[in-house]
Amino acid sequence: MNDEVEVDALYHHLLRAWDQRQAKDFAALFVEAGHVVGFDGSVMDSRAAIEAELTQIFGDHPTPPFIAKVRKTSFPAPGTALLSAVAGMVPPGRSELEPKLNAVQTLVAVKEDEQWRVALFQNTPAAFHGRPELAEQLTAELRAAAGEQSGKSESLEEG
């Protein structure tokens, strides 16, 4: 497997751990001094802090799963990867994306002992203040990605 495929797989494993609400599995994908900036601006420093915070979040909130699309994976330095993605969520009890939950995601990975690990994961709200057309374009892009991932795009179409 080449590095780009491995880094993309790492990102999807991270999202799968979130979707399954598995704090320990999510945190295990990070380097020991890993760093997360959450959607609400909360910061988690260290694998242990990530696991502890997500355990609390998963226990207190019905977090929806991600629908995501990798836009670009690059390698700015040897052993370092930068992945840029967009993601959205379909809240529980709903059948379509909630545009207010759309995000731009950045993952920085480093290669440790021949294995890619997350050093930084940042999940930034895609608010596009004053530019509703960009929010609509992103929602359409994620709707199409959801259809590709599930083969059921009709359940995410606007009604």
C-alpha positions, 0 to 999 in steps of 0.5 A: 500500500502506498502512503496516500492510501494509508493516510486516507485509510487512517482518516477513515478509521478515525471517522469510523471510530467516531461513528461507532462512538469508540473513544478508545479506538479513536484515541489509539490512532493518535501519536502520544502527544496528539492534538484535536480541535473539536467542532466547538473549539474544544482542545484535547492534548494527548492520547489520554485526554482525547480518550477521556473527553470523547468518552464523556462526549459519547456518554452525554450526546447522541453524536451523529456519524460523519459523511466525508469526502477527502479532497486532497492528501499531500506530503509536505515533508518526509514522514508527514502527511496533510489530509484535507477533507469536508464532512457533514452529519445527518442528525438522529431521526433525520434523513438529510444532512444538516448544513449547520453541522458541515465542517472542513477537516484537517488531519496531520499524520506522521509516520512512526515505526513505519505506521501512520498516526494522527498528530492533529485532527481539526474539525472546523465549522463550515459556516461561510458567513455571508456566503450561503452559496458556498454552504449550499455547494458544500451540502450538495458535494456531501450529499453526492458523497453520501450517495456514492458511499451508500448507494442510497443518495435518494434518502439524502435528497432535499424534499 
